Amino acid sequence: GISLHMSEFKAQEVSNSTWAFATLKWNDAPLFELLAAETILKAPECVNQDLTNTLWAFATVACLNETMFEFVCCSAVGRVAKFKPQELANAVWALATATFKHDALTTRISRHAIETLAEFRTQNLANFVWAYTKMSYDEEIVIRSVQAEALRKLDNFSVQDLSTSLWAFATVAHRDDRFLIRCVTAMRERAHHEALLPQHASNTLWALATVSYHDQAFFSDLTATAMQQWSSFKSQELSNIVWACA
């Protein structure tokens, strides 16, 4: 199979294969160990997208090869100034999802991100702030800069973007609750037109309870939505809802 020819692959081919397997949710541990080894060997030849796609892929299939993550992160630190918004968001999302903290890379990414936020799509913004706060980073200039950019683009946020952002901003000290209220208002309007998935309801209910936001009608609507989909909730989503309703 592919493993027999892996050593012949170029750096981009290794990265593309890793991304493809992760997209297919094909989590074959021996295969990903081989991909990790080839990534380390060929990292100097990788372009920026190869590095961030590889981190994203390993995080997506929950395969944490610490040696590979460390090597790729160290390789990426000096290149961050040339990362595109998607690459910045993918990299920090991967670190948070894999629970692999790398201060040097995350600091570089956050610094470059606040200089290029105008180029971020709404999903990039939501994923970036979720990952940044998930790893317990809370630098005021970063939080306030992302809040300001998100506010400018709020009309284009999807339900997923809103629920992700609400969860993230509710966890930090440097939030602006007026911004959260705008997010909740937007979420209420979107809920009339888009179906709320379990994660959306869970994140939103948890965020509302965390910031002590009182909108009983909306809270009741979200709870009712959650009850209708109870069997499809993950344990963390159930935990968030039970806590929010306590």
Disulfide bonds with the S-S distance in Angstrom:
none
